[in-house]
Amino acid sequence: MAAAATIGCEWCLDYGYWESHNRGVPVAGLKQIARWREAEVYSELERAVIGFAEAMSATPPSVSDRQVDELRQWF
């Protein structure tokens, strides 16, 4: 959903909200996805994953070695 918010895809945001809500994702996080960097509802892990997803969705992808290393700490 963060990538959808970045590119402004309203359909993706609507569908992502519906799908995530139906899978039990807390509503507070869904409502603040467009401002995930500042929102206090996300953990350090969630921020790392959201940042990676956003970087992977860029054209061209802009994933950094630092992002990969950060995710390796968690997974």
GIWO-V224330 format. One record per backbone hydrogen bond with DSSP energy under -0.5 kcal/mol. CO is the residue of the C=O (numbers start at 1). NH is the residue of the N-H. Records with the same first field share a line. If there is no record, write none. Layout:
CO: NH / NH
This chain:
1: 5
2: 6
3: 7
4: 8 / 9
8: 10
9: 13
10: 14
11: 15
12: 16
13: 17
14: 18
15: 19
16: 20
17: 21
18: 22
19: 23
20: 23 / 25
21: 24
26: 29 / 30
27: 31
28: 32
30: 33
32: 35
33: 36
35: 38 / 39
39: 42
43: 47
44: 48
45: 49
46: 50
47: 51
48: 52
49: 53
50: 54
51: 55
52: 56
53: 57
54: 58
55: 58 / 62
58: 60
64: 68
65: 69
66: 70
67: 71
68: 72
69: 73
70: 73 / 74
71: 74 / 75
